[in-house]
Structures are given as structure tokens and as C-alpha cells.
Amino acid sequence: MARFMAMVILFLPGALAVLGFKLMRDSLFGIVQPLLFQVWIQFAFGLLLFLGGLAFIGGFILYRDKKSGKTKGRFKV
């Protein structure tokens, strides 16, 4: 049950990161989405989504590894 909940928690930020990557790619090819009316706004929003999703997933993995003692003391506070 715990693994399923972890997958559910990681799905939304992962999906947002994928959406952000898609928006950045589309803006590089000049494809503008209807809600984002400028290419640079679309790229900035995509970058924000991508970095936010990536940071959440990275933080989740780091927290889990610190909790189970797999970081070898590098990230102790």
C-alpha cells in the first residue's frame, strides 16, 4: 500500500514535468498553445513546470534515501 501511495504522490509532479518539457519543446518549434499567447511566456511556464516537477521528485527521492540511511552522511543537517 505504501508503494502505491508513493507512486500516486509522484505521478502528478512527474506529469507536470512532462507537460513542461512539452511546452518548452513546442515553443522552440514555434507552436503556441491557445492559453499561452506568447512563445516566451510558454517557454517560461514550461521551464517552471519542468523544474518544479524535477525538484519535487528529486527531493522525494533524497528524503526517502536519507530516511533509509543510503546517503552515507553526505546530506546530514
Backbone as JSON Lines, residues from 0, in Angstrom:
{"i":0,"aa":"M","n":[0.82,-1.2,0.0],"ca":[0.0,0.0,0.0],"c":[0.86,1.26,0.0]}
{"i":1,"aa":"A","n":[1.98,1.23,0.73],"ca":[2.85,2.4,0.8],"c":[3.5,2.69,-0.55]}
{"i":2,"aa":"R","n":[3.86,1.66,-1.27],"ca":[4.47,1.87,-2.59],"c":[3.46,2.46,-3.57]}
{"i":3,"aa":"F","n":[2.22,2.02,-3.45],"ca":[1.18,2.57,-4.33],"c":[0.96,4.06,-4.04]}
{"i":4,"aa":"M","n":[0.92,4.42,-2.77],"ca":[0.74,5.83,-2.41],"c":[1.93,6.66,-2.88]}
{"i":5,"aa":"A","n":[3.14,6.11,-2.8],"ca":[4.31,6.83,-3.29],"c":[4.22,7.06,-4.8]}
{"i":6,"aa":"M","n":[3.73,6.08,-5.51],"ca":[3.57,6.25,-6.95],"c":[2.5,7.29,-7.27]}
{"i":7,"aa":"V","n":[1.43,7.31,-6.49],"ca":[0.38,8.31,-6.71],"c":[0.91,9.7,-6.4]}
{"i":8,"aa":"I","n":[1.68,9.85,-5.33],"ca":[2.25,11.15,-4.98],"c":[3.23,11.63,-6.05]}
{"i":9,"aa":"L","n":[3.99,10.73,-6.64],"ca":[4.98,11.12,-7.64],"c":[4.38,11.28,-9.04]}
{"i":10,"aa":"F","n":[3.18,10.79,-9.27],"ca":[2.61,10.87,-10.62],"c":[2.31,12.3,-11.04]}
{"i":11,"aa":"L","n":[1.69,13.07,-10.17],"ca":[1.29,14.43,-10.54],"c":[2.49,15.33,-10.84]}
{"i":12,"aa":"P","n":[3.51,15.42,-9.98],"ca":[4.67,16.23,-10.35],"c":[5.4,15.7,-11.58]}
{"i":13,"aa":"G","n":[5.41,14.39,-11.76],"ca":[6.02,13.82,-12.96],"c":[5.27,14.21,-14.21]}
{"i":14,"aa":"A","n":[3.94,14.18,-14.14],"ca":[3.12,14.58,-15.29],"c":[3.3,16.07,-15.58]}
{"i":15,"aa":"L","n":[3.4,16.89,-14.54],"ca":[3.63,18.32,-14.76],"c":[5.0,18.58,-15.37]}
{"i":16,"aa":"A","n":[6.01,17.82,-14.97],"ca":[7.34,17.97,-15.55],"c":[7.33,17.58,-17.03]}
{"i":17,"aa":"V","n":[6.61,16.54,-17.37],"ca":[6.5,16.13,-18.77],"c":[5.75,17.19,-19.58]}
{"i":18,"aa":"L","n":[4.69,17.76,-19.01],"ca":[3.96,18.83,-19.67],"c":[4.85,20.05,-19.88]}
{"i":19,"aa":"G","n":[5.66,20.38,-18.87],"ca":[6.59,21.5,-19.0],"c":[7.61,21.26,-20.09]}
{"i":20,"aa":"F","n":[8.13,20.05,-20.2],"ca":[9.08,19.72,-21.26],"c":[8.42,19.86,-22.63]}
{"i":21,"aa":"K","n":[7.17,19.42,-22.73],"ca":[6.44,19.52,-23.99],"c":[6.21,20.98,-24.38]}
{"i":22,"aa":"L","n":[5.86,21.81,-23.39],"ca":[5.65,23.23,-23.68],"c":[6.95,23.9,-24.13]}
{"i":23,"aa":"M","n":[8.07,23.56,-23.5],"ca":[9.35,24.13,-23.92],"c":[9.71,23.67,-25.33]}
{"i":24,"aa":"R","n":[9.49,22.41,-25.62],"ca":[9.79,21.89,-26.96],"c":[8.92,22.55,-28.01]}
{"i":25,"aa":"D","n":[7.63,22.7,-27.71],"ca":[6.73,23.35,-28.66],"c":[7.12,24.8,-28.9]}
{"i":26,"aa":"S","n":[7.55,25.49,-27.87],"ca":[7.93,26.89,-28.05],"c":[9.2,27.02,-28.89]}
{"i":27,"aa":"L","n":[10.1,26.04,-28.79],"ca":[11.3,26.08,-29.63],"c":[10.96,25.87,-31.1]}
{"i":28,"aa":"F","n":[9.91,25.12,-31.39],"ca":[9.49,24.9,-32.76],"c":[8.43,25.9,-33.22]}
{"i":29,"aa":"G","n":[8.08,26.85,-32.36],"ca":[7.15,27.9,-32.75],"c":[5.69,27.52,-32.67]}
{"i":30,"aa":"I","n":[5.35,26.46,-31.96],"ca":[3.96,26.04,-31.8],"c":[3.44,26.68,-30.51]}
{"i":31,"aa":"V","n":[2.47,27.58,-30.64],"ca":[1.96,28.29,-29.47],"c":[0.64,27.66,-29.05]}
{"i":32,"aa":"Q","n":[0.52,27.34,-27.77],"ca":[-0.72,26.8,-27.23],"c":[-1.74,27.93,-27.07]}
{"i":33,"aa":"P","n":[-3.04,27.64,-27.16],"ca":[-4.05,28.7,-27.11],"c":[-4.07,29.5,-25.79]}
{"i":34,"aa":"L","n":[-3.81,28.88,-24.67],"ca":[-3.86,29.6,-23.39],"c":[-2.64,30.49,-23.18]}
{"i":35,"aa":"L","n":[-1.52,30.12,-23.75],"ca":[-0.28,30.87,-23.58],"c":[0.0,31.6,-24.9]}
{"i":36,"aa":"F","n":[-0.27,32.88,-24.94],"ca":[-0.35,33.61,-26.19],"c":[0.98,34.11,-26.73]}
{"i":37,"aa":"Q","n":[2.06,33.97,-26.0],"ca":[3.38,34.34,-26.48],"c":[4.32,33.14,-26.33]}
{"i":38,"aa":"V","n":[5.28,33.06,-27.24],"ca":[6.21,31.93,-27.21],"c":[7.09,31.98,-25.97]}
{"i":39,"aa":"W","n":[7.56,33.15,-25.6],"ca":[8.46,33.23,-24.44],"c":[7.72,32.96,-23.14]}
{"i":40,"aa":"I","n":[6.44,33.35,-23.06],"ca":[5.64,33.04,-21.87],"c":[5.44,31.53,-21.77]}
{"i":41,"aa":"Q","n":[5.2,30.89,-22.91],"ca":[5.02,29.44,-22.93],"c":[6.31,28.74,-22.5]}
{"i":42,"aa":"F","n":[7.46,29.22,-22.98],"ca":[8.73,28.61,-22.61],"c":[9.0,28.79,-21.12]}
{"i":43,"aa":"A","n":[8.75,29.99,-20.6],"ca":[8.99,30.26,-19.18],"c":[8.07,29.41,-18.3]}
{"i":44,"aa":"F","n":[6.8,29.29,-18.68],"ca":[5.86,28.47,-17.91],"c":[6.27,27.0,-17.97]}
{"i":45,"aa":"G","n":[6.7,26.54,-19.14],"ca":[7.17,25.16,-19.28],"c":[8.41,24.89,-18.45]}
{"i":46,"aa":"L","n":[9.33,25.86,-18.43],"ca":[10.54,25.7,-17.62],"c":[10.2,25.65,-16.13]}
{"i":47,"aa":"L","n":[9.26,26.49,-15.71],"ca":[8.82,26.49,-14.32],"c":[8.2,25.15,-13.95]}
{"i":48,"aa":"L","n":[7.32,24.62,-14.81],"ca":[6.7,23.33,-14.53],"c":[7.75,22.21,-14.5]}
{"i":49,"aa":"F","n":[8.67,22.23,-15.44],"ca":[9.68,21.18,-15.53],"c":[10.58,21.18,-14.3]}
{"i":50,"aa":"L","n":[11.09,22.37,-13.94],"ca":[11.99,22.43,-12.79],"c":[11.27,22.14,-11.48]}
{"i":51,"aa":"G","n":[10.01,22.58,-11.37],"ca":[9.24,22.28,-10.16],"c":[8.99,20.8,-9.99]}
{"i":52,"aa":"G","n":[8.59,20.13,-11.06],"ca":[8.37,18.68,-11.01],"c":[9.64,17.91,-10.73]}
{"i":53,"aa":"L","n":[10.72,18.33,-11.38],"ca":[12.0,17.67,-11.17],"c":[12.5,17.85,-9.74]}
{"i":54,"aa":"A","n":[12.33,19.06,-9.19],"ca":[12.77,19.32,-7.81],"c":[11.94,18.52,-6.81]}
{"i":55,"aa":"F","n":[10.64,18.4,-7.05],"ca":[9.8,17.63,-6.14],"c":[10.2,16.15,-6.15]}
{"i":56,"aa":"I","n":[10.39,15.59,-7.33],"ca":[10.77,14.18,-7.42],"c":[12.15,13.95,-6.81]}
{"i":57,"aa":"G","n":[13.09,14.86,-7.1],"ca":[14.43,14.73,-6.52],"c":[14.42,14.84,-5.01]}
{"i":58,"aa":"G","n":[13.63,15.77,-4.48],"ca":[13.52,15.92,-3.03],"c":[12.87,14.72,-2.39]}
{"i":59,"aa":"F","n":[11.87,14.15,-3.05],"ca":[11.21,12.96,-2.53],"c":[12.19,11.78,-2.45]}
{"i":60,"aa":"I","n":[12.98,11.6,-3.5],"ca":[13.95,10.5,-3.52],"c":[15.04,10.73,-2.48]}
{"i":61,"aa":"L","n":[15.53,11.98,-2.34],"ca":[16.55,12.27,-1.34],"c":[16.02,12.04,0.07]}
{"i":62,"aa":"Y","n":[14.78,12.47,0.34],"ca":[14.18,12.25,1.67],"c":[14.05,10.76,1.96]}
{"i":63,"aa":"R","n":[13.62,9.99,0.97],"ca":[13.46,8.55,1.18],"c":[14.81,7.88,1.42]}
{"i":64,"aa":"D","n":[15.84,8.31,0.67],"ca":[17.16,7.71,0.85],"c":[17.78,8.11,2.18]}
{"i":65,"aa":"K","n":[17.57,9.35,2.61],"ca":[18.09,9.76,3.92],"c":[17.41,8.98,5.03]}
{"i":66,"aa":"K","n":[16.12,8.75,4.88],"ca":[15.37,8.04,5.91],"c":[15.84,6.59,6.04]}
{"i":67,"aa":"S","n":[16.2,5.98,4.93],"ca":[16.65,4.59,4.99],"c":[18.16,4.46,5.14]}
{"i":68,"aa":"G","n":[18.89,5.57,5.27],"ca":[20.32,5.52,5.54],"c":[21.18,5.22,4.34]}
{"i":69,"aa":"K","n":[20.76,5.57,3.15],"ca":[21.53,5.27,1.94],"c":[22.38,6.42,1.45]}
{"i":70,"aa":"T","n":[22.43,7.54,2.18],"ca":[23.18,8.7,1.68],"c":[24.6,8.79,2.23]}
{"i":71,"aa":"K","n":[24.98,7.92,3.13],"ca":[26.33,7.84,3.69],"c":[26.76,9.13,4.37]}
{"i":72,"aa":"G","n":[25.83,9.86,4.94],"ca":[26.17,11.03,5.73],"c":[26.46,12.29,4.95]}
{"i":73,"aa":"R","n":[26.31,12.3,3.65],"ca":[26.61,13.49,2.86],"c":[25.61,14.6,3.05]}
{"i":74,"aa":"F","n":[24.35,14.27,3.33],"ca":[23.3,15.26,3.4],"c":[22.75,15.45,4.81]}
{"i":75,"aa":"K","n":[23.58,15.27,5.8],"ca":[23.12,15.47,7.17],"c":[23.06,16.95,7.49]}
{"i":76,"aa":"V","n":[22.07,17.32,8.27],"ca":[21.93,18.73,8.68],"c":[22.49,18.97,10.04]}
